[in-house]
Amino acid sequence: MATRPKGRTIDRRNREPEILAAAIEVFHKKGYAAASLRDVADIVGVLKGSLYHYISSKEELLARICVESHKQSSMIMQESLDSADTPLDQLRTFLHKTAIWYLTNIERVHIYFNEGKWLTGDRLEEVRTQGREFHAFIRSLIDRARSEDRIRTDVDPRVAAQLIIGALNNISTWYRPDGLYSPEEIAGIYTDMTLASLANPVPGLVSA
Amino acid sequence: MATRPKGRTIDRRNREPEILAAAIEVFHKKGYAAASLRDVADIVGVLKGSLYHYISSKEELLARICVESHKQSSMIMQESLDSADTPLDQLRTFLHKTAIWYLTNIERVHIYFNEGKWLTGDRLEEVRTQGREFHAFIRSLIDRARSEDRIRTDVDPRVAAQLIIGALNNISTWYRPDGLYSPEEIAGIYTDMTLASLANPVPGLVSA
Protein backbone atom coordinates (compact mmCIF):
# COMPACT_ATOMS: atom_id res chain seq x y z
CA MET A 1 0.00 0.00 0.00
CA ALA A 2 2.89 2.33 -0.73
CA THR A 3 0.64 4.55 -2.82
CA ARG A 4 -1.83 5.19 -0.04
CA PRO A 5 -2.36 8.94 0.47
CA LYS A 6 -0.51 10.25 3.45
CA GLY A 7 -2.38 11.51 6.45
CA ARG A 8 -5.35 9.11 6.07
CA THR A 9 -6.36 8.03 9.53
CA ILE A 10 -9.67 6.33 8.88
CA ASP A 11 -9.31 2.57 8.45
CA ARG A 12 -11.67 1.79 5.59
CA ARG A 13 -11.38 -1.99 5.75
CA ASN A 14 -14.61 -3.81 6.43
CA ARG A 15 -13.80 -5.32 9.80
CA GLU A 16 -17.09 -7.11 10.21
CA PRO A 17 -15.70 -10.62 9.59
CA GLU A 18 -12.92 -9.93 12.11
CA ILE A 19 -15.43 -8.66 14.63
CA LEU A 20 -17.65 -11.73 14.24
CA ALA A 21 -14.63 -14.03 14.60
CA ALA A 22 -13.56 -12.18 17.75
CA ALA A 23 -17.08 -12.37 19.17
CA ILE A 24 -17.15 -16.13 18.55
CA GLU A 25 -13.85 -16.48 20.38
CA VAL A 26 -14.98 -14.38 23.35
CA PHE A 27 -18.52 -15.79 23.68
CA HIS A 28 -17.12 -19.32 23.53
CA LYS A 29 -14.40 -18.70 26.10
CA LYS A 30 -16.30 -16.56 28.63
CA GLY A 31 -19.92 -17.36 27.85
CA TYR A 32 -22.18 -14.68 26.37
CA ALA A 33 -23.44 -13.38 29.71
CA ALA A 34 -19.95 -12.66 31.06
CA ALA A 35 -18.48 -11.37 27.80
CA SER A 36 -18.36 -7.65 26.96
CA LEU A 37 -18.02 -5.62 23.78
CA ARG A 38 -14.73 -4.37 25.23
CA ASP A 39 -13.40 -7.97 25.16
CA VAL A 40 -14.35 -8.16 21.48
CA ALA A 41 -12.78 -4.79 20.70
CA ASP A 42 -9.56 -5.80 22.48
CA ILE A 43 -9.14 -8.85 20.24
CA VAL A 44 -9.84 -6.89 17.06
CA GLY A 45 -7.46 -4.19 18.28
CA VAL A 46 -9.86 -1.26 18.08
CA LEU A 47 -11.59 0.96 20.60
CA LYS A 48 -14.94 -0.26 21.80
CA GLY A 49 -16.66 2.74 20.20
CA SER A 50 -15.46 1.65 16.74
CA LEU A 51 -17.57 -1.51 16.98
CA TYR A 52 -20.70 0.61 16.72
CA HIS A 53 -19.95 1.24 13.02
CA TYR A 54 -20.82 -2.41 12.56
CA ILE A 55 -23.19 -3.47 15.30
CA SER A 56 -25.53 -1.80 17.73
CA SER A 57 -25.15 -4.13 20.71
CA LYS A 58 -23.66 -7.32 22.12
CA GLU A 59 -26.97 -9.03 21.41
CA GLU A 60 -26.76 -8.08 17.75
CA LEU A 61 -23.38 -9.82 17.55
CA LEU A 62 -24.86 -12.98 19.01
CA ALA A 63 -27.82 -12.75 16.64
CA ARG A 64 -25.51 -12.41 13.62
CA ILE A 65 -23.53 -15.46 14.67
CA CYS A 66 -26.74 -17.47 14.92
CA VAL A 67 -28.21 -16.15 11.65
CA GLU A 68 -24.97 -16.88 9.75
CA SER A 69 -24.94 -20.42 11.14
CA HIS A 70 -28.46 -20.99 9.97
CA LYS A 71 -27.71 -19.59 6.50
CA GLN A 72 -25.02 -22.22 6.22
CA SER A 73 -27.53 -24.83 7.21
CA SER A 74 -30.06 -23.62 4.60
CA MET A 75 -27.39 -23.87 1.91
CA ILE A 76 -26.64 -27.44 2.92
CA MET A 77 -30.37 -28.27 2.74
CA GLN A 78 -30.51 -27.04 -0.86
CA GLU A 79 -27.29 -28.84 -1.82
CA SER A 80 -28.63 -32.06 -0.33
CA LEU A 81 -31.88 -31.89 -2.28
CA ASP A 82 -29.92 -31.23 -5.49
CA SER A 83 -27.37 -33.97 -4.82
CA ALA A 84 -29.57 -37.07 -5.00
CA ASP A 85 -32.95 -38.40 -6.09
CA THR A 86 -34.07 -40.44 -3.10
CA PRO A 87 -34.97 -39.01 0.30
CA LEU A 88 -32.61 -41.42 2.06
CA ASP A 89 -29.65 -40.33 -0.08
CA GLN A 90 -30.62 -36.70 0.43
CA LEU A 91 -30.75 -37.30 4.16
CA ARG A 92 -27.34 -38.96 4.01
CA THR A 93 -25.86 -35.97 2.22
CA PHE A 94 -27.50 -33.48 4.56
CA LEU A 95 -26.34 -35.21 7.74
CA HIS A 96 -22.83 -35.77 6.42
CA LYS A 97 -22.32 -32.18 5.28
CA THR A 98 -23.92 -30.78 8.43
CA ALA A 99 -21.78 -32.94 10.71
CA ILE A 100 -18.61 -31.82 8.91
CA TRP A 101 -19.68 -28.20 9.19
CA TYR A 102 -20.35 -28.63 12.92
CA LEU A 103 -17.02 -30.38 13.44
CA THR A 104 -15.09 -27.65 11.67
CA ASN A 105 -17.00 -24.82 13.41
CA ILE A 106 -17.18 -26.17 16.94
CA GLU A 107 -17.03 -22.82 18.74
CA ARG A 108 -19.75 -21.31 16.59
CA VAL A 109 -21.97 -24.37 16.97
CA HIS A 110 -21.41 -24.40 20.71
CA ILE A 111 -22.53 -20.75 20.91
CA TYR A 112 -25.57 -21.45 18.76
CA PHE A 113 -26.75 -24.23 21.06
CA ASN A 114 -25.67 -22.88 24.43
CA GLU A 115 -25.87 -19.12 24.19
CA GLY A 116 -28.74 -18.64 21.71
CA LYS A 117 -31.08 -18.64 24.72
CA TRP A 118 -29.84 -15.14 25.63
CA LEU A 119 -31.43 -13.61 22.57
CA THR A 120 -34.67 -11.72 23.16
CA GLY A 121 -37.80 -10.73 21.27
CA ASP A 122 -37.79 -11.13 17.49
CA ARG A 123 -34.22 -12.40 17.50
CA LEU A 124 -35.07 -15.26 19.85
CA GLU A 125 -38.14 -16.01 17.76
CA GLU A 126 -36.00 -16.15 14.62
CA VAL A 127 -33.59 -18.67 16.13
CA ARG A 128 -36.51 -20.78 17.28
CA THR A 129 -38.03 -20.67 13.81
CA GLN A 130 -34.67 -21.79 12.41
CA GLY A 131 -34.62 -24.73 14.81
CA ARG A 132 -38.09 -25.75 13.68
CA GLU A 133 -37.06 -25.52 10.00
CA PHE A 134 -34.04 -27.73 10.65
CA HIS A 135 -36.19 -30.29 12.39
CA ALA A 136 -38.92 -30.13 9.72
CA PHE A 137 -36.39 -30.70 6.95
CA ILE A 138 -35.08 -33.92 8.47
CA ARG A 139 -38.56 -35.08 9.40
CA SER A 140 -39.85 -34.52 5.85
CA LEU A 141 -37.03 -36.64 4.36
CA ILE A 142 -37.76 -39.44 6.85
CA ASP A 143 -41.47 -39.16 6.02
CA ARG A 144 -40.80 -39.52 2.31
CA ALA A 145 -38.36 -42.40 2.83
CA ARG A 146 -40.98 -44.15 4.89
CA SER A 147 -43.68 -43.73 2.26
CA GLU A 148 -41.27 -45.22 -0.29
CA ASP A 149 -40.70 -48.26 1.96
CA ARG A 150 -37.04 -47.44 2.39
CA ILE A 151 -37.22 -47.48 6.19
CA ARG A 152 -39.17 -49.17 8.98
CA THR A 153 -42.77 -48.03 9.30
CA ASP A 154 -42.64 -48.18 13.09
CA VAL A 155 -40.21 -45.26 13.13
CA ASP A 156 -42.08 -42.08 14.05
CA PRO A 157 -40.49 -39.36 11.88
CA ARG A 158 -40.89 -36.69 14.57
CA VAL A 159 -39.19 -38.66 17.31
CA ALA A 160 -36.58 -40.06 14.95
CA ALA A 161 -35.71 -36.53 13.80
CA GLN A 162 -35.26 -35.39 17.42
CA LEU A 163 -32.96 -38.30 18.25
CA ILE A 164 -30.92 -37.82 15.06
CA ILE A 165 -30.57 -34.10 15.74
CA GLY A 166 -29.70 -34.83 19.39
CA ALA A 167 -26.68 -36.97 18.49
CA LEU A 168 -25.62 -34.34 15.94
CA ASN A 169 -25.97 -31.31 18.21
CA ASN A 170 -24.11 -33.09 20.97
CA ILE A 171 -21.03 -33.73 18.80
CA SER A 172 -19.64 -30.28 19.57
CA THR A 173 -19.47 -31.18 23.27
CA TRP A 174 -17.16 -34.18 22.90
CA TYR A 175 -15.22 -33.89 19.64
CA ARG A 176 -11.54 -33.09 20.05
CA PRO A 177 -9.84 -31.73 16.92
CA ASP A 178 -6.55 -33.17 18.19
CA GLY A 179 -8.08 -36.63 18.69
CA LEU A 180 -7.92 -39.82 16.61
CA TYR A 181 -10.50 -38.92 14.01
CA SER A 182 -10.91 -36.27 11.34
CA PRO A 183 -14.23 -34.43 10.96
CA GLU A 184 -14.87 -36.47 7.79
CA GLU A 185 -14.40 -39.75 9.66
CA ILE A 186 -16.72 -38.78 12.52
CA ALA A 187 -19.28 -37.49 10.03
CA GLY A 188 -19.06 -40.80 8.15
CA ILE A 189 -19.62 -42.90 11.27
CA TYR A 190 -22.48 -40.65 12.40
CA THR A 191 -24.17 -40.81 8.99
CA ASP A 192 -23.78 -44.58 8.65
CA MET A 193 -25.13 -45.23 12.14
CA THR A 194 -28.06 -42.87 11.59
CA LEU A 195 -29.07 -44.42 8.27
CA ALA A 196 -28.78 -47.90 9.78
CA SER A 197 -30.90 -46.79 12.75
CA LEU A 198 -33.82 -46.13 10.40
CA ALA A 199 -33.54 -49.37 8.44
CA ASN A 200 -34.87 -52.83 9.14
CA PRO A 201 -34.72 -54.89 11.23
CA VAL A 202 -34.27 -53.99 14.89
CA PRO A 203 -31.63 -56.55 15.93
CA GLY A 204 -32.63 -57.76 19.39
CA LEU A 205 -36.24 -58.04 18.41
CA VAL A 206 -35.61 -60.62 15.74
CA SER A 207 -32.49 -62.44 16.88
CA ALA A 208 -32.14 -62.19 20.66
CA MET B 1 -49.42 -36.61 65.78
CA ALA B 2 -51.86 -35.95 68.65
CA THR B 3 -49.54 -37.68 71.16
CA ARG B 4 -46.52 -35.51 70.38
CA PRO B 5 -45.15 -34.00 73.60
CA LYS B 6 -46.16 -30.43 74.05
CA GLY B 7 -43.59 -27.70 73.86
CA ARG B 8 -41.33 -29.48 71.40
CA THR B 9 -39.99 -26.87 69.04
CA ILE B 10 -37.23 -28.76 67.27
CA ASP B 11 -38.40 -30.31 64.04
CA ARG B 12 -36.74 -33.73 64.04
CA ARG B 13 -37.79 -34.77 60.55
CA ASN B 14 -34.97 -35.46 58.15
CA ARG B 15 -35.57 -32.73 55.64
CA GLU B 16 -32.71 -33.66 53.34
CA PRO B 17 -34.91 -35.13 50.58
CA GLU B 18 -37.07 -32.00 50.66
CA ILE B 19 -34.00 -29.80 50.48
CA LEU B 20 -32.59 -31.69 47.52
CA ALA B 21 -35.95 -31.52 45.72
CA ALA B 22 -36.12 -27.78 46.38
CA ALA B 23 -32.56 -27.30 45.12
CA ILE B 24 -33.39 -29.20 41.92
CA GLU B 25 -36.39 -26.94 41.40
CA VAL B 26 -34.41 -23.74 42.00
CA PHE B 27 -31.26 -24.69 40.06
CA HIS B 28 -33.40 -25.75 37.12
CA LYS B 29 -35.52 -22.61 37.10
CA LYS B 30 -32.85 -19.97 37.79
CA GLY B 31 -29.66 -21.75 36.81
CA TYR B 32 -27.10 -22.65 39.48
CA ALA B 33 -25.12 -19.41 39.19
CA ALA B 34 -28.14 -17.18 39.86
CA ALA B 35 -29.74 -19.38 42.52
CA SER B 36 -29.18 -18.82 46.24
CA LEU B 37 -29.53 -20.95 49.37
CA ARG B 38 -32.22 -18.50 50.44
CA ASP B 39 -34.29 -19.52 47.39
CA VAL B 40 -33.94 -23.15 48.48
CA ALA B 41 -34.84 -22.36 52.10
CA ASP B 42 -37.91 -20.40 50.97
CA ILE B 43 -39.29 -23.39 49.10
CA VAL B 44 -38.65 -25.77 51.99
CA GLY B 45 -40.20 -23.21 54.34
CA VAL B 46 -37.26 -22.89 56.75
CA LEU B 47 -34.77 -20.18 57.56
CA LYS B 48 -31.63 -20.23 55.47
CA GLY B 49 -29.56 -21.05 58.58
CA SER B 50 -31.44 -24.33 59.07
CA LEU B 51 -30.03 -25.65 55.80
CA TYR B 52 -26.60 -25.82 57.38
CA HIS B 53 -27.71 -28.82 59.45
CA TYR B 54 -27.71 -30.69 56.18
CA ILE B 55 -25.27 -29.07 53.80
CA SER B 56 -22.31 -26.75 54.05
CA SER B 57 -22.75 -24.77 50.83
CA LYS B 58 -24.67 -24.28 47.62
CA GLU B 59 -21.96 -26.23 45.83
CA GLU B 60 -22.49 -29.20 48.13
CA LEU B 61 -26.15 -29.26 47.12
CA LEU B 62 -25.21 -29.35 43.46
CA ALA B 63 -22.64 -32.07 44.15
CA ARG B 64 -25.24 -34.22 45.95
CA ILE B 65 -27.67 -33.88 43.06
CA CYS B 66 -24.96 -35.05 40.67
CA VAL B 67 -23.75 -37.88 42.90
CA GLU B 68 -27.29 -39.17 43.45
CA SER B 69 -27.92 -39.13 39.72
CA HIS B 70 -24.80 -41.16 39.12
CA LYS B 71 -25.73 -43.67 41.84
CA GLN B 72 -28.94 -44.28 39.95
CA SER B 73 -26.94 -44.83 36.82
CA SER B 74 -24.62 -47.33 38.57
CA MET B 75 -27.63 -49.30 39.78
CA ILE B 76 -28.98 -49.46 36.24
CA MET B 77 -25.59 -50.72 35.02
CA GLN B 78 -25.71 -53.60 37.50
CA GLU B 79 -29.34 -54.42 36.72
CA SER B 80 -28.54 -54.48 33.00
CA LEU B 81 -25.64 -56.90 33.44
CA ASP B 82 -27.87 -59.16 35.57
CA SER B 83 -30.82 -58.96 33.18
CA ALA B 84 -29.39 -60.69 30.13
CA ASP B 85 -26.56 -62.88 28.83
CA THR B 86 -25.48 -61.12 25.67
CA PRO B 87 -23.83 -57.71 25.52
CA LEU B 88 -26.36 -56.44 22.98
CA ASP B 89 -29.29 -57.36 25.24
CA GLN B 90 -27.50 -55.85 28.22
CA LEU B 91 -26.96 -52.68 26.21
CA ARG B 92 -30.62 -52.68 25.23
CA THR B 93 -31.69 -52.93 28.88
CA PHE B 94 -29.22 -50.28 30.00
CA LEU B 95 -30.25 -47.75 27.36
CA HIS B 96 -33.94 -48.39 27.87
CA LYS B 97 -33.83 -48.04 31.64
CA THR B 98 -31.53 -45.04 31.48
CA ALA B 99 -33.74 -43.26 28.93
CA ILE B 100 -36.80 -43.81 31.11
CA TRP B 101 -34.94 -42.51 34.14
CA TYR B 102 -33.85 -39.41 32.20
CA LEU B 103 -37.37 -38.83 30.90
CA THR B 104 -38.91 -39.06 34.36
CA ASN B 105 -36.20 -36.90 35.99
CA ILE B 106 -35.80 -34.20 33.36
CA GLU B 107 -34.95 -31.33 35.74
CA ARG B 108 -32.30 -33.37 37.55
CA VAL B 109 -30.77 -34.57 34.30
CA HIS B 110 -30.79 -31.05 32.92
CA ILE B 111 -28.89 -29.84 35.99
CA TYR B 112 -26.41 -32.70 35.72
CA PHE B 113 -25.53 -31.84 32.13
CA ASN B 114 -25.80 -28.05 32.21
CA GLU B 115 -24.82 -26.98 35.72
CA GLY B 116 -22.31 -29.69 36.70
CA LYS B 117 -19.61 -27.46 35.19
CA TRP B 118 -19.92 -25.13 38.21
CA LEU B 119 -18.47 -27.74 40.54
CA THR B 120 -14.86 -27.26 41.56
CA GLY B 121 -11.89 -29.31 42.73
CA ASP B 122 -12.57 -32.90 43.81
CA ARG B 123 -16.28 -32.55 43.17
CA LEU B 124 -15.73 -31.58 39.55
CA GLU B 125 -13.23 -34.42 39.23
CA GLU B 126 -15.79 -36.86 40.61
CA VAL B 127 -18.46 -35.84 38.10
CA ARG B 128 -15.92 -36.16 35.30
CA THR B 129 -14.94 -39.62 36.51
CA GLN B 130 -18.62 -40.57 36.53
CA GLY B 131 -18.97 -39.40 32.94
CA ARG B 132 -15.99 -41.54 31.94
CA GLU B 133 -17.47 -44.59 33.71
CA PHE B 134 -20.76 -44.12 31.90
CA HIS B 135 -18.98 -43.90 28.58
CA ALA B 136 -16.71 -46.86 29.36
CA PHE B 137 -19.68 -49.06 30.29
CA ILE B 138 -21.43 -48.51 26.96
CA ARG B 139 -18.18 -48.83 25.04
CA SER B 140 -17.34 -52.14 26.73
CA LEU B 141 -20.73 -53.63 25.81
CA ILE B 142 -20.29 -52.50 22.19
CA ASP B 143 -16.77 -53.96 22.23
CA ARG B 144 -18.02 -57.34 23.43
CA ALA B 145 -20.94 -57.34 20.98
CA ARG B 146 -18.49 -56.64 18.19
CA SER B 147 -16.18 -59.48 19.19
CA GLU B 148 -19.20 -61.79 19.20
CA ASP B 149 -20.11 -60.65 15.65
CA ARG B 150 -23.38 -59.20 16.79
CA ILE B 151 -22.69 -55.79 15.26
CA ARG B 152 -20.88 -54.34 12.28
CA THR B 153 -17.10 -54.40 12.55
CA ASP B 154 -16.80 -50.97 10.96
CA VAL B 155 -18.39 -49.41 14.06
CA ASP B 156 -15.74 -47.85 16.27
CA PRO B 157 -16.92 -48.51 19.86
CA ARG B 158 -15.55 -45.21 21.19
CA VAL B 159 -17.21 -43.01 18.60
CA ALA B 160 -20.39 -45.11 18.65
CA ALA B 161 -20.60 -44.71 22.43
CA GLN B 162 -20.27 -40.93 22.13
CA LEU B 163 -23.00 -40.71 19.50
CA ILE B 164 -25.32 -42.99 21.47
CA ILE B 165 -24.76 -40.97 24.65
CA GLY B 166 -25.22 -37.73 22.69
CA ALA B 167 -28.72 -38.66 21.53
CA LEU B 168 -29.56 -39.83 25.06
CA ASN B 169 -28.25 -36.75 26.88
CA ASN B 170 -30.02 -34.49 24.45
CA ILE B 171 -33.46 -36.03 25.15
CA SER B 172 -33.95 -33.82 28.21
CA THR B 173 -33.76 -30.72 25.99
CA TRP B 174 -36.70 -31.61 23.73
CA TYR B 175 -38.98 -34.07 25.53
CA ARG B 176 -42.30 -32.60 26.63
CA PRO B 177 -44.09 -34.61 29.34
CA ASP B 178 -47.40 -33.25 28.02
CA GLY B 179 -46.61 -34.34 24.46
CA LEU B 180 -47.74 -37.32 22.38
CA TYR B 181 -45.44 -39.94 23.84
CA SER B 182 -44.84 -41.51 27.22
CA PRO B 183 -41.30 -41.94 28.56
CA GLU B 184 -41.59 -45.69 27.85
CA GLU B 185 -42.49 -45.05 24.22
CA ILE B 186 -39.64 -42.60 23.65
CA ALA B 187 -37.23 -44.96 25.41
CA GLY B 188 -38.45 -47.79 23.17
CA ILE B 189 -37.91 -45.81 19.96
CA TYR B 190 -34.50 -44.61 21.15
CA THR B 191 -33.38 -48.13 22.07
CA ASP B 192 -34.63 -49.68 18.84
CA MET B 193 -32.95 -47.04 16.70
CA THR B 194 -29.70 -47.33 18.65
CA LEU B 195 -29.51 -51.11 18.40
CA ALA B 196 -30.33 -50.90 14.70
CA SER B 197 -27.64 -48.25 14.25
CA LEU B 198 -25.02 -50.73 15.49
CA ALA B 199 -26.24 -53.92 13.89
CA ASN B 200 -27.92 -53.15 10.60
CA PRO B 201 -26.28 -52.91 7.24
CA VAL B 202 -26.06 -49.26 6.22
CA PRO B 203 -28.93 -48.88 3.76
CA GLY B 204 -27.60 -46.49 1.12
CA LEU B 205 -24.34 -48.42 0.89
CA VAL B 206 -26.00 -51.69 -0.09
CA SER B 207 -29.12 -50.65 -1.96
CA ALA B 208 -28.79 -47.11 -3.24
Boltz contact constraints between the chains, C-beta under 6 A:
constraints:
  - contact:
      token1: [A, 88]
      token2: [B, 204]
      max_distance: 6.0
  - contact:
      token1: [A, 89]
      token2: [B, 204]
      max_distance: 6.0
  - contact:
      token1: [A, 89]
      token2: [B, 208]
      max_distance: 6.0
  - contact:
      token1: [A, 92]
      token2: [B, 204]
      max_distance: 6.0
  - contact:
      token1: [A, 159]
      token2: [B, 189]
      max_distance: 6.0
  - contact:
      token1: [A, 162]
      token2: [B, 174]
      max_distance: 6.0
  - contact:
      token1: [A, 163]
      token2: [B, 167]
      max_distance: 6.0
  - contact:
      token1: [A, 163]
      token2: [B, 190]
      max_distance: 6.0
  - contact:
      token1: [A, 163]
      token2: [B, 193]
      max_distance: 6.0
  - contact:
      token1: [A, 166]
      token2: [B, 167]
      max_distance: 6.0
  - contact:
      token1: [A, 166]
      token2: [B, 170]
      max_distance: 6.0
  - contact:
      token1: [A, 167]
      token2: [B, 163]
      max_distance: 6.0
  - contact:
      token1: [A, 167]
      token2: [B, 166]
      max_distance: 6.0
  - contact:
      token1: [A, 167]
      token2: [B, 167]
      max_distance: 6.0
  - contact:
      token1: [A, 170]
      token2: [B, 166]
      max_distance: 6.0
  - contact:
      token1: [A, 170]
      token2: [B, 170]
      max_distance: 6.0
  - contact:
      token1: [A, 174]
      token2: [B, 162]
      max_distance: 6.0
  - contact:
      token1: [A, 189]
      token2: [B, 159]
      max_distance: 6.0
  - contact:
      token1: [A, 190]
      token2: [B, 163]
      max_distance: 6.0
  - contact:
      token1: [A, 192]
      token2: [B, 202]
      max_distance: 6.0
  - contact:
      token1: [A, 193]
      token2: [B, 163]
      max_distance: 6.0
  - contact:
      token1: [A, 193]
      token2: [B, 197]
      max_distance: 6.0
  - contact:
      token1: [A, 195]
      token2: [B, 202]
      max_distance: 6.0
  - contact:
      token1: [A, 195]
      token2: [B, 203]
      max_distance: 6.0
  - contact:
      token1: [A, 195]
      token2: [B, 204]
      max_distance: 6.0
  - contact:
      token1: [A, 196]
      token2: [B, 196]
      max_distance: 6.0
  - contact:
      token1: [A, 196]
      token2: [B, 197]
      max_distance: 6.0
  - contact:
      token1: [A, 196]
      token2: [B, 200]
      max_distance: 6.0
  - contact:
      token1: [A, 196]
      token2: [B, 202]
      max_distance: 6.0
  - contact:
      token1: [A, 197]
      token2: [B, 193]
      max_distance: 6.0
  - contact:
      token1: [A, 197]
      token2: [B, 196]
      max_distance: 6.0
  - contact:
      token1: [A, 197]
      token2: [B, 197]
      max_distance: 6.0
  - contact:
      token1: [A, 199]
      token2: [B, 200]
      max_distance: 6.0
  - contact:
      token1: [A, 199]
      token2: [B, 203]
      max_distance: 6.0
  - contact:
      token1: [A, 202]
      token2: [B, 192]
      max_distance: 6.0
  - contact:
      token1: [A, 202]
      token2: [B, 195]
      max_distance: 6.0
  - contact:
      token1: [A, 202]
      token2: [B, 196]
      max_distance: 6.0
  - contact:
      token1: [A, 203]
      token2: [B, 195]
      max_distance: 6.0
  - contact:
      token1: [A, 203]
      token2: [B, 199]
      max_distance: 6.0
  - contact:
      token1: [A, 204]
      token2: [B, 89]
      max_distance: 6.0
  - contact:
      token1: [A, 204]
      token2: [B, 92]
      max_distance: 6.0
  - contact:
      token1: [A, 204]
      token2: [B, 195]
      max_distance: 6.0
  - contact:
      token1: [A, 208]
      token2: [B, 89]
      max_distance: 6.0
